[in-house]
Amino acid sequence: MMTELVEQELVEQELVEQGYVVFPGFLTESQVAAFNTRIEELFAIEGENAGSEFKSEPGARRLANMVDKGELFEQVIQAPEVLEAVGIVLGPDFKLSSLNIRSANPHNGSAQPLHVDSGALPDERGNSVCNSVWMLDDFTEHNGALRLVPGSHRWGRKPEPGEKPESELLVTGKAGTVVVMNAHMWHGGTENFTDRQRRAMHVYYTRSDKPQQQYQKKWVRPEVQARMSHLGRRLLALDDPRNDALCALGAGMSGFMK
């Protein structure tokens, strides 16, 4: 019990001070393989329409609306350790904003700009966005790993175009690693210089008084909604009239994609 308390305190400290925390080995090799198998099936099925429920990005393949595309994705949004970390950032009242796949193409010749998710800054209630990046391939210095600027979630501003703070660092890790981050922190994917794709799953949460990036009640099929657990329904905001009203006014904001 004491060890668990110490670990929880360290997670909270990292998220509050640095803006992110890393969970190595969160997924087993077999779990990673199952995700990648299903993801490649979906890329083949959806073809040029892949990711069309949201936005496209040069130099990357994308899939969107993943809760609707396999029970393994339904479980991902409910991972207790991740939800606990998200709660440290957002407080207890939050929901899923979107669940997407991003695969940086080999030799893609492009990198994401530094950005904050949904273009959001903290408001009078505090933080409103928290993302988790699930590494489905090894993240290395050369294949498009995540870059971030520790502590920038406390600066109260967005990065200027081309800005590159000295404190920027690269987050590398083995497939199966999960990074939970305050999404007000400046971050972005880097260029992939290798011959192989670099896949990741982005499980993105927002405070309950904000619209979802992808309106889950619209996109997730009724039969999938019907089998969701109580927690799953709460995270998808399926029974939340306030979310219906918020998403009716506007959903779909990205930190940098048009």
N, C-alpha and C positions, 0 to 999 in steps of 0.2 A: 504493500500500500504506500509506504513512504517513497519507494522508487517511482511509483506512478505519479505521486504528487509532485516530485521533483521534475519529472519529465513534462508534466503539464505546465509547471511554472516556466520551464525553459522554452516550451513552445510559445507560451504567451509573451515571454520576454522578446523572443525573436520577432514575432509578428508585430508587437507594439513598437519596438525600437528600430528594427531593420526593415520591416514590412513584408517579410516572407519567412517560410520555414520549409525545410526539405525532409521528406520521409523516404529514405532509401529502402529498396526492397519491398515496397508496399504491395506490389503485385508479384505473383510467382511467374516463373517462365511459362508455365502452361496457361495461365490467365492471359499473359501478354500475347501468346500465340493464338488464343481463341479470339481476342479482340482483333488482331491483325488479319486473321482469316476472314472474319465477318466484314471488316472494313474493306478488304480487297474485293470481296463478293459485291459489296454495295457500289464501289467504284465501277466495277464491270457492268452492273445492272443499270446504274444511272447514267453512265457515259458522260456526254457533254452537258447533261443537266445536273450533274453532281453538285450539291451545295446550293441549288437554285432557290431553296426556301429562304436563303439569307442573302449573302453577297459573294462575289467572286474576288479572287486576289491573284494578281500576276505572280508567276513563279511558284505557285503552290496549288495542289489539289485540295478541295475542301468538301466536306459532307456536313449537312445540317440536320436539325430535327431528329437527333439520334435516339431520343427516348422512344420514338415510334418505330425503331428499326431493329429491335432485338431485346430479349429479356435481360441479357447481360448489361445493356445500357441502362435499363430500368433500375438495376441494383447499384450501379455506379453512383447515382445521384444521392443514394442513401447511406454511403459509407460513414460509419459513426465517427471515426477518427478525423475524417475530413470535415464533417459537419461540426464537430467540436471546435476545430480550428477556425472555420468560417464564423462560428458564433463569437469567437474572440474579436474578430474584425468588425462584424456587423451587429452584434447583440443577438438576442434570441428570436427576433422577428424578421425572418428572411425567407426567400424562396429561390427556386431555380430560375435563372434568367435565360440560359441556353446551354445546350450540350452539342458541341461541334467537333469535327475532326479536321486537323490541318496537317498536310503532308508537304514539306518543303521539297520541291523538285530537285533532282540532281543538277548540279551546275546551273542553278536558277538565275544567277547573275543579279540577284536583288535581295534586299533585306527590308524588313518592316522598319518604319520610322519609330523612334521612341514615342510612346503614347500612353495615355491613361484610358482604361476601358470605358466605352460608351461616352467618352469625352467628359467624364464626370469628375468633379472636385468635391471634397467633403463639404457638407453644409452645416446648418445650425444643430442638426441632430447627430452629426459625426460622419462616419464612413457609410457609403451606400453601395459599394461594389467590392466583390472578392472573387478571385478566379483561382482555379486549380489546374495545373498542367500535368497531365499524366504521360510520362515518357513511354512510348511504345516501340521506340528504337533507342539505342544508346545516343545520348547527347554528347557530342565531342566539340572540340575547339573549331572543327572544320566543316561540320555538317548542318549548320543552321540552328545551333543551340540558342537558348533563351538568354538575352542580356537584360540586365536590370540595374537600377540606380538605388541602392539601399538608402532608406531614410527619406526618399523624395516624396513619399506619401504625406509627409508633414510640411512640405514646402508651400502648399496652397496655390500652386499654379501648374499649368501644363507646360511641357517642353516646347521651346521654340524650334522651328524647322532647322534641322541640321545640328542642333545642340548636342554636345557630347561631353557630359561632365566627367571629371577626372575619376570620380568614384564609381563609374560604371564598371560592372563585372559580368562575367559569363558564368552561367549555371550549367555545369556538365553533370552527367550521371548515367548509370546503367538503365536499360529498359526495365520498367517496373517501378521506377522512382516517381514520386508525386511531389510537386511543389505547390504549396498553398501560399497565395500572396494577396496582400492588400492591393486591389487593382487601381487605386489612386496612385500607386507607385509607378514611376516611369519604367517602361519595359518594351521589349519588341523581339521578334525573331531575327536571327542573323542570316547571312548568306550561306548557302550550301555549296561548298567547293568540291564535294565528293561525287562519286559515280552512283551513289545510292540515295534513295529517298530517306527522309527523316520524319517519322510520323508521331503525332501527339494527339491526345484527347483533351479538350478544354471544357471543363465542367464549371460553369460560371454562375454565380449567385448574386442576388441583389436584395437590398432591404425591401421590406414588404410594401412600403409606401411609394415605390418606384415602379414604372412599367417594366415588364420582361423584355429582354432583347428579342426573343421569339415567343409569341403568345401561345403557350403550351396547349391551352384549351382548344385553340383553333387547329393546331397542327397535329396533335396526337389523336389517333383514331379512337372512336368510342370503345371498341373492344379492348384496347390497351388501357384506356382510362378506367374501364370497369374492373380490371384485375389489379390495379394499383393498391398497395397497402394504405393504411390511414396516413402514415408518414409520407408516402409517395404522393398521395393526393394533396397533402398540405404543401409539400415542396413545389408541386406543379401549379399550386393555387387554383385547383379545379373547382373548388367550392367557395371562392372568394369574390364576391361582387365588386369589392374595391379594385381588385386586379382587372376584372372585366372592364371597368370604367377607365382605369389607367391605360390599358392597352388599346382601348377604343380611341383614345386621344393621340396615341403614338407609340409604337414599338419599333425595334429594329435598328437602334443607334449602335454604330461601331466607333471604336476609338480612332480609326484612321481610314477604313474602307468606305468608299462612296456608294 
